[in-house]
């Protein structure tokens, strides 16, 4: 299957302590990664 050519910033350092709750400007909470010190541009697939 041909690749669509989409690139993402993949996190290679993903473990539980790197996830956390953050607040948005609209005052709602989200869960997101809070430590992106080891990332790599990678194919979407």
N, CA, C and O atoms as a GROMACS GRO file, in nm:
protein
  180
    1UNK      N    1   0.086  -0.117   0.000
    1UNK     CA    2   0.000   0.000   0.000
    1UNK      C    3   0.090   0.124   0.000
    1UNK      O    4   0.185   0.129   0.079
    2UNK      N    5   0.066   0.220  -0.083
    2UNK     CA    6   0.150   0.340  -0.086
    2UNK      C    7   0.134   0.426   0.039
    2UNK      O    8   0.026   0.433   0.097
    3UNK      N    9   0.241   0.489   0.077
    3UNK     CA   10   0.239   0.577   0.194
    3UNK      C   11   0.175   0.711   0.158
    3UNK      O   12   0.201   0.764   0.049
    4UNK      N   13   0.091   0.768   0.248
    4UNK     CA   14   0.031   0.897   0.218
    4UNK      C   15   0.129   1.014   0.234
    4UNK      O   16   0.098   1.126   0.194
    5UNK      N   17   0.246   0.988   0.291
    5UNK     CA   18   0.345   1.094   0.307
    5UNK      C   19   0.323   1.184   0.428
    5UNK      O   20   0.390   1.286   0.441
    6UNK      N   21   0.231   1.147   0.516
    6UNK     CA   22   0.207   1.226   0.637
    6UNK      C   23   0.316   1.198   0.740
    6UNK      O   24   0.353   1.083   0.761
    7UNK      N   25   0.367   1.303   0.804
    7UNK     CA   26   0.468   1.290   0.907
    7UNK      C   27   0.409   1.337   1.039
    7UNK      O   28   0.332   1.433   1.042
    8UNK      N   29   0.444   1.270   1.148
    8UNK     CA   30   0.400   1.308   1.282
    8UNK      C   31   0.522   1.320   1.372
    8UNK      O   32   0.628   1.268   1.339
    9UNK      N   33   0.507   1.387   1.484
    9UNK     CA   34   0.614   1.397   1.582
    9UNK      C   35   0.590   1.285   1.683
    9UNK      O   36   0.508   1.301   1.774
   10UNK      N   37   0.661   1.174   1.669
   10UNK     CA   38   0.641   1.056   1.752
   10UNK      C   39   0.723   1.068   1.880
   10UNK      O   40   0.838   1.112   1.878
   11UNK      N   41   0.662   1.031   1.990
   11UNK     CA   42   0.730   1.036   2.119
   11UNK      C   43   0.790   0.900   2.150
   11UNK      O   44   0.720   0.799   2.148
   12UNK      N   45   0.917   0.897   2.177
   12UNK     CA   46   0.987   0.772   2.208
   12UNK      C   47   1.002   0.751   2.358
   12UNK      O   48   1.052   0.647   2.400
   13UNK      N   49   0.962   0.846   2.437
   13UNK     CA   50   0.984   0.844   2.582
   13UNK      C   51   0.849   0.844   2.653
   13UNK      O   52   0.825   0.927   2.740
   14UNK      N   53   0.762   0.751   2.615
   14UNK     CA   54   0.626   0.753   2.667
   14UNK      C   55   0.611   0.654   2.782
   14UNK      O   56   0.613   0.532   2.761
   15UNK      N   57   0.597   0.705   2.902
   15UNK     CA   58   0.563   0.624   3.017
   15UNK      C   59   0.471   0.703   3.107
   15UNK      O   60   0.450   0.823   3.084
   16UNK      N   61   0.416   0.640   3.206
   16UNK     CA   62   0.307   0.698   3.285
   16UNK      C   63   0.340   0.834   3.345
   16UNK      O   64   0.252   0.920   3.350
   17UNK      N   65   0.462   0.858   3.390
   17UNK     CA   66   0.496   0.985   3.452
   17UNK      C   67   0.503   1.100   3.352
   17UNK      O   68   0.507   1.216   3.392
   18UNK      N   69   0.504   1.070   3.223
   18UNK     CA   70   0.505   1.175   3.121
   18UNK      C   71   0.365   1.216   3.077
   18UNK      O   72   0.350   1.302   2.990
   19UNK      N   73   0.264   1.157   3.135
   19UNK     CA   74   0.126   1.196   3.106
   19UNK      C   75   0.075   1.280   3.222
   19UNK      O   76   0.107   1.254   3.338
   20UNK      N   77  -0.005   1.379   3.189
   20UNK     CA   78  -0.056   1.463   3.296
   20UNK      C   79  -0.180   1.539   3.254
   20UNK      O   80  -0.212   1.549   3.136
   21UNK      N   81  -0.248   1.592   3.352
   21UNK     CA   82  -0.366   1.673   3.327
   21UNK      C   83  -0.327   1.818   3.305
   21UNK      O   84  -0.245   1.873   3.379
   22UNK      N   85  -0.384   1.877   3.206
   22UNK     CA   86  -0.359   2.017   3.172
   22UNK      C   87  -0.491   2.092   3.162
   22UNK      O   88  -0.596   2.032   3.138
   23UNK      N   89  -0.486   2.221   3.182
   23UNK     CA   90  -0.606   2.304   3.169
   23UNK      C   91  -0.601   2.380   3.037
   23UNK      O   92  -0.496   2.429   2.997
   24UNK      N   93  -0.715   2.389   2.970
   24UNK     CA   94  -0.725   2.465   2.846
   24UNK      C   95  -0.770   2.608   2.878
   24UNK      O   96  -0.817   2.635   2.988
   25UNK      N   97  -0.756   2.700   2.783
   25UNK     CA   98  -0.805   2.837   2.806
   25UNK      C   99  -0.956   2.843   2.832
   25UNK      O  100  -1.005   2.938   2.892
   26UNK      N  101  -1.030   2.740   2.785
   26UNK     CA  102  -1.175   2.736   2.807
   26UNK      C  103  -1.211   2.678   2.944
   26UNK      O  104  -1.328   2.656   2.972
   27UNK      N  105  -1.111   2.653   3.028
   27UNK     CA  106  -1.127   2.602   3.163
   27UNK      C  107  -1.178   2.458   3.167
   27UNK      O  108  -1.252   2.420   3.258
   28UNK      N  109  -1.140   2.380   3.069
   28UNK     CA  110  -1.170   2.237   3.073
   28UNK      C  111  -1.038   2.161   3.085
   28UNK      O  112  -0.933   2.211   3.046
   29UNK      N  113  -1.045   2.040   3.137
   29UNK     CA  114  -0.924   1.962   3.158
   29UNK      C  115  -0.901   1.863   3.044
   29UNK      O  116  -0.996   1.808   2.988
   30UNK      N  117  -0.776   1.841   3.012
   30UNK     CA  118  -0.739   1.742   2.912
   30UNK      C  119  -0.620   1.661   2.964
   30UNK      O  120  -0.547   1.707   3.051
   31UNK      N  121  -0.602   1.543   2.911
   31UNK     CA  122  -0.487   1.461   2.943
   31UNK      C  123  -0.394   1.464   2.822
   31UNK      O  124  -0.437   1.437   2.710
   32UNK      N  125  -0.269   1.497   2.845
   32UNK     CA  126  -0.174   1.512   2.734
   32UNK      C  127  -0.035   1.478   2.784
   32UNK      O  128  -0.013   1.464   2.904
   33UNK      N  129   0.056   1.464   2.692
   33UNK     CA  130   0.196   1.440   2.728
   33UNK      C  131   0.258   1.571   2.773
   33UNK      O  132   0.233   1.676   2.713
   34UNK      N  133   0.337   1.565   2.879
   34UNK     CA  134   0.398   1.688   2.930
   34UNK      C  135   0.550   1.684   2.923
   34UNK      O  136   0.616   1.774   2.975
   35UNK      N  137   0.607   1.583   2.859
   35UNK     CA  138   0.752   1.573   2.848
   35UNK      C  139   0.785   1.523   2.708
   35UNK      O  140   0.768   1.405   2.678
   36UNK      N  141   0.831   1.611   2.623
   36UNK     CA  142   0.860   1.576   2.484
   36UNK      C  143   1.009   1.591   2.454
   36UNK      O  144   1.046   1.642   2.348
   37UNK      N  145   1.093   1.546   2.546
   37UNK     CA  146   1.236   1.564   2.525
   37UNK      C  147   1.296   1.462   2.430
   37UNK      O  148   1.407   1.483   2.381
   38UNK      N  149   1.227   1.353   2.402
   38UNK     CA  150   1.278   1.253   2.309
   38UNK      C  151   1.172   1.226   2.202
   38UNK      O  152   1.099   1.128   2.210
   39UNK      N  153   1.164   1.313   2.104
   39UNK     CA  154   1.069   1.294   1.995
   39UNK      C  155   1.144   1.281   1.863
   39UNK      O  156   1.262   1.316   1.853
   40UNK      N  157   1.074   1.232   1.763
   40UNK     CA  158   1.134   1.205   1.634
   40UNK      C  159   1.029   1.220   1.526
   40UNK      O  160   0.920   1.165   1.539
   41UNK      N  161   1.059   1.294   1.418
   41UNK     CA  162   0.965   1.295   1.305
   41UNK      C  163   0.957   1.155   1.245
   41UNK      O  164   1.060   1.095   1.212
   42UNK      N  165   0.837   1.102   1.230
   42UNK     CA  166   0.819   0.965   1.182
   42UNK      C  167   0.700   0.958   1.086
   42UNK      O  168   0.614   1.047   1.088
   43UNK      N  169   0.693   0.854   1.004
   43UNK     CA  170   0.576   0.838   0.917
   43UNK      C  171   0.450   0.810   0.998
   43UNK      O  172   0.457   0.751   1.106
   44UNK      N  173   0.338   0.851   0.948
   44UNK     CA  174   0.209   0.834   1.014
   44UNK      C  175   0.178   0.686   1.038
   44UNK      O  176   0.119   0.651   1.140
   45UNK      N  177   0.215   0.602   0.946
   45UNK     CA  178   0.183   0.459   0.957
   45UNK      C  179   0.254   0.398   1.074
   45UNK      O  180   0.239   0.278   1.100
   0.00000   0.00000   0.00000
